[in-house]
């Protein structure tokens, strides 16, 4: 019986100690949370520009806390302009929505500049802004053209002045897709249509420019499409061909093909 009482007292003491430690831990945690919240709130207020409303400021504050960012590391919090979105932001085929994007600049170390983007609802309508390329993707341009007069259809020249054809053109170094094309030329005479046809490995793709030849003068056209619609692989050859209606005479063709690579 003596040993049983001794064990009971030991378990009781251990139980009390455990409860005391848990309560102390909870009190310490609660005590630490309050100043952190106040510190974040203060920094958010100091580093936020005037374009950020109070409710958005609170949202950003909560987001920063969840990401575990030290408030002292925050340099600036600003609303992102949809007319000049950063390359890190990817928005594809957006038309109308109640969204807003906020950028938080901070330093994880003395030698690093970091940023995160917060997407949230806004009372301001999102302006139409599509075809934004995500940061790891790259835009490049293939230059085609012809200096002088053209009285018939024919392949355009590369930027180096070399004529392209079904087997000659720009050789792709990475996989990607064709995402845009623009054309400018000077129509001298004739009527009908002028088309800029894109070839991939000698095969015509279903994407290009069509210019209406209804009067003499400079004619322009441009088109874009989502990445992945017309894909290509490393080693594929891209060339450009000008196809015009009979009787059309033109000069000084400039065609720019946009490609997006990974």
Secondary structure, DSSP 8 states (H G I E B T S, - for coil): -HHHHHHHHHHHHHHHHHHHHHHHHHHHHHHHHHHHHHHHHHHHHHHB-TTS-HHHHHHHHHHHHHHT--GGGEEEEEE--GGG--TT----S--S-SEEEEEEEE-SSTT--EEEEEEEE-SS----------TT-EEEEEEEEEEEEESS-EE-EETTS-B--SS-SEE-SS-EEEEEEEEEEEEEE--EEEEEEEEETTEEEEEEEEEEESSSEEEEEEEE--TTSSEE-TT-EEEEEEEE-TT-EEEEEEEEEEEEE-
